[in-house]
Amino acid sequence: MLGLNFTQKELKKGNVFFFNNEEFQESIGEDDIREARVEFDDSFQSWATGFKIWFNGMLVHHSKTFPSMERKLNELKEKWNLEQADEL
């Protein structure tokens, strides 16, 4: 499993972390950009509270537990060669 450069505590404090992979694709002659955002939503509605991963603007994972979010993020990082970015 890949290591994360942030902790559950940092997410729960409201920090948001970004990952991206910007590559020029020779085959199509365009940039192939993948972006992920990881956050913790401490909503007043208990069903909405949890760790969220947004990928290219779409919610792809929502979980109450940090390990579940970590597994999904690592899958995305491996599949799309994502690296943590300062910000998008």
Backbone as CSV, one residue per row, in Angstrom:
resi,resn,N_x,N_y,N_z,CA_x,CA_y,CA_z,C_x,C_y,C_z
1,MET,0.837,-1.176,0.000,0.000,0.000,0.000,0.886,1.246,0.000
2,LEU,0.493,2.225,-0.745,1.254,3.463,-0.834,1.043,4.301,0.414
3,GLY,2.070,5.004,0.823,1.944,5.875,1.981,1.272,7.182,1.616
4,LEU,0.555,7.741,2.559,-0.093,9.025,2.358,0.721,10.104,3.050
5,ASN,0.699,11.308,2.494,1.429,12.428,3.074,0.526,13.283,3.956
6,PHE,-0.522,12.694,4.498,-1.419,13.396,5.396,-2.053,12.384,6.333
7,THR,-2.671,12.891,7.387,-3.276,12.011,8.381,-4.782,12.226,8.463
8,GLN,-5.424,11.287,9.118,-6.859,11.389,9.357,-7.151,12.664,10.147
9,LYS,-6.323,12.967,11.111,-6.512,14.154,11.945,-6.470,15.444,11.119
10,GLU,-5.549,15.504,10.144,-5.448,16.684,9.277,-6.716,16.873,8.443
11,LEU,-7.261,15.772,7.932,-8.506,15.857,7.159,-9.657,16.333,8.032
12,LYS,-9.730,15.790,9.234,-10.831,16.159,10.128,-10.732,17.603,10.593
13,LYS,-9.543,18.192,10.520,-9.380,19.608,10.855,-9.835,20.517,9.712
14,GLY,-10.190,19.928,8.577,-10.686,20.709,7.455,-9.711,20.885,6.307
15,ASN,-8.531,20.286,6.417,-7.573,20.367,5.312,-8.069,19.547,4.133
16,VAL,-7.801,20.028,2.938,-8.160,19.342,1.702,-6.862,19.049,0.964
17,PHE,-6.750,17.840,0.419,-5.531,17.433,-0.276,-5.852,17.104,-1.727
18,PHE,-4.942,17.503,-2.603,-5.133,17.349,-4.039,-4.074,16.429,-4.626
19,PHE,-4.477,15.691,-5.651,-3.579,14.808,-6.386,-3.850,15.030,-7.867
20,ASN,-2.808,14.947,-8.680,-3.046,15.086,-10.114,-1.983,14.352,-10.908
21,ASN,-2.276,14.223,-12.190,-1.367,13.633,-13.150,-1.621,14.344,-14.466
22,GLU,-0.735,15.230,-14.802,-0.891,15.955,-16.060,0.186,15.452,-17.010
23,GLU,-0.249,14.776,-18.039,0.680,14.229,-19.020,0.218,14.597,-20.418
24,PHE,1.168,14.826,-21.280,0.839,15.030,-22.685,0.769,13.662,-23.348
25,GLN,-0.353,13.366,-23.972,-0.553,12.082,-24.627,-0.244,12.217,-26.111
26,GLU,0.862,11.625,-26.525,1.279,11.687,-27.929,0.197,11.134,-28.858
27,SER,-0.471,10.042,-28.428,-1.418,9.360,-29.303,-2.618,10.232,-29.679
28,ILE,-3.034,11.132,-28.772,-4.188,11.972,-29.078,-3.791,13.435,-29.265
29,GLY,-2.539,13.754,-28.982,-2.054,15.118,-29.179,-2.624,16.131,-28.207
30,GLU,-3.048,15.666,-27.025,-3.625,16.552,-26.025,-3.123,16.186,-24.640
31,ASP,-3.348,17.104,-23.694,-3.048,16.798,-22.302,-4.094,15.829,-21.767
32,ASP,-3.648,14.883,-20.954,-4.541,13.930,-20.305,-4.465,14.214,-18.810
33,ILE,-5.394,15.017,-18.306,-5.322,15.484,-16.927,-6.288,14.696,-16.050
34,ARG,-5.769,14.217,-14.943,-6.569,13.533,-13.926,-6.355,14.277,-12.618
35,GLU,-7.451,14.595,-11.924,-7.361,15.339,-10.677,-8.225,14.696,-9.608
36,ALA,-7.689,14.578,-8.408,-8.442,14.043,-7.277,-8.351,15.008,-6.110
37,ARG,-9.455,15.102,-5.368,-9.501,15.933,-4.157,-9.998,15.051,-3.020
38,VAL,-9.295,15.103,-1.888,-9.664,14.307,-0.715,-10.023,15.268,0.406
39,GLU,-11.160,14.997,1.058,-11.616,15.887,2.134,-12.441,15.114,3.142
40,PHE,-12.669,15.744,4.283,-13.583,15.202,5.285,-14.730,16.174,5.406
41,ASP,-15.937,15.680,5.253,-17.138,16.510,5.342,-17.787,16.248,6.692
42,ASP,-17.750,17.243,7.560,-18.354,17.127,8.888,-19.722,17.789,8.852
43,SER,-20.606,17.191,8.097,-21.935,17.745,7.859,-22.812,17.625,9.108
44,PHE,-23.773,18.520,9.195,-24.724,18.439,10.302,-25.643,17.228,10.143
45,GLN,-25.709,16.671,8.949,-26.509,15.468,8.713,-25.585,14.261,8.805
46,SER,-25.823,13.382,9.742,-24.904,12.275,10.013,-24.669,11.376,8.804
47,TRP,-25.662,11.210,7.947,-25.489,10.337,6.786,-24.491,10.914,5.785
48,ALA,-24.258,12.221,5.819,-23.360,12.857,4.858,-21.947,13.039,5.398
49,THR,-21.756,12.824,6.690,-20.433,12.994,7.295,-19.510,11.867,6.870
50,GLY,-18.288,12.229,6.504,-17.311,11.196,6.180,-16.215,11.688,5.257
51,PHE,-15.348,10.761,4.888,-14.230,11.035,3.999,-14.716,10.925,2.559
52,LYS,-14.331,11.903,1.748,-14.799,11.921,0.358,-13.624,12.072,-0.595
53,ILE,-13.739,11.364,-1.718,-12.775,11.508,-2.807,-13.541,11.938,-4.046
54,TRP,-13.129,13.066,-4.587,-13.680,13.589,-5.839,-12.638,13.356,-6.918
55,PHE,-13.041,12.772,-8.042,-12.117,12.490,-9.133,-12.655,13.125,-10.399
56,ASN,-11.895,14.059,-10.954,-12.323,14.825,-12.127,-13.714,15.416,-11.929
57,GLY,-13.943,15.941,-10.712,-15.180,16.638,-10.418,-16.357,15.785,-9.999
58,MET,-16.175,14.469,-9.948,-17.274,13.582,-9.563,-16.933,12.865,-8.268
59,LEU,-17.920,12.730,-7.395,-17.727,11.986,-6.160,-17.589,10.503,-6.500
60,VAL,-16.430,9.915,-6.191,-16.209,8.501,-6.512,-16.117,7.629,-5.273
61,HIS,-16.000,8.272,-4.096,-15.920,7.478,-2.867,-16.369,8.322,-1.685
62,HIS,-17.186,7.705,-0.826,-17.621,8.319,0.417,-17.596,7.239,1.474
63,SER,-16.922,7.506,2.585,-16.788,6.491,3.617,-16.739,7.123,4.995
64,LYS,-17.239,6.409,5.967,-17.142,6.846,7.361,-15.753,6.539,7.928
65,THR,-15.016,5.623,7.284,-13.729,5.197,7.842,-12.545,5.647,6.992
66,PHE,-11.468,5.994,7.662,-10.247,6.437,6.994,-9.598,5.304,6.184
67,PRO,-9.493,4.066,6.716,-8.857,2.992,5.933,-9.549,2.709,4.600
68,SER,-10.873,2.808,4.561,-11.600,2.593,3.312,-11.242,3.672,2.295
69,MET,-11.206,4.926,2.749,-10.830,6.029,1.866,-9.386,5.863,1.398
70,GLU,-8.514,5.447,2.305,-7.105,5.263,1.968,-6.925,4.199,0.881
71,ARG,-7.661,3.089,0.991,-7.585,2.026,-0.025,-8.014,2.546,-1.400
72,LYS,-9.139,3.265,-1.437,-9.635,3.783,-2.711,-8.670,4.804,-3.302
73,LEU,-8.124,5.686,-2.475,-7.175,6.672,-2.961,-5.936,5.995,-3.514
74,ASN,-5.448,4.972,-2.841,-4.278,4.250,-3.342,-4.565,3.564,-4.669
75,GLU,-5.782,3.046,-4.845,-6.162,2.464,-6.132,-6.103,3.514,-7.237
76,LEU,-6.660,4.682,-6.963,-6.639,5.766,-7.952,-5.212,6.224,-8.241
77,LYS,-4.391,6.333,-7.200,-3.007,6.771,-7.375,-2.239,5.791,-8.264
78,GLU,-2.442,4.507,-8.046,-1.748,3.495,-8.850,-2.263,3.463,-10.290
79,LYS,-3.579,3.490,-10.454,-4.165,3.380,-11.795,-3.826,4.581,-12.675
80,TRP,-3.863,5.788,-12.093,-3.698,7.008,-12.881,-2.371,7.720,-12.633
81,ASN,-1.472,7.092,-11.882,-0.161,7.688,-11.568,-0.294,9.077,-10.959
82,LEU,-1.191,9.197,-9.996,-1.420,10.480,-9.351,-0.329,10.782,-8.335
83,GLU,0.013,12.036,-8.241,0.960,12.496,-7.235,0.345,13.650,-6.486
84,GLN,0.695,13.767,-5.193,0.140,14.845,-4.404,0.624,16.190,-4.931
85,ALA,-0.308,17.114,-5.041,-0.016,18.458,-5.534,-0.195,19.449,-4.407
86,ASP,0.429,20.602,-4.542,0.267,21.653,-3.553,-1.168,22.144,-3.542
87,GLU,-1.686,22.450,-4.709,-3.083,22.834,-4.880,-3.385,22.850,-6.365
88,LEU,-4.671,22.826,-6.682,-5.064,22.835,-8.092,-5.439,24.209,-8.524
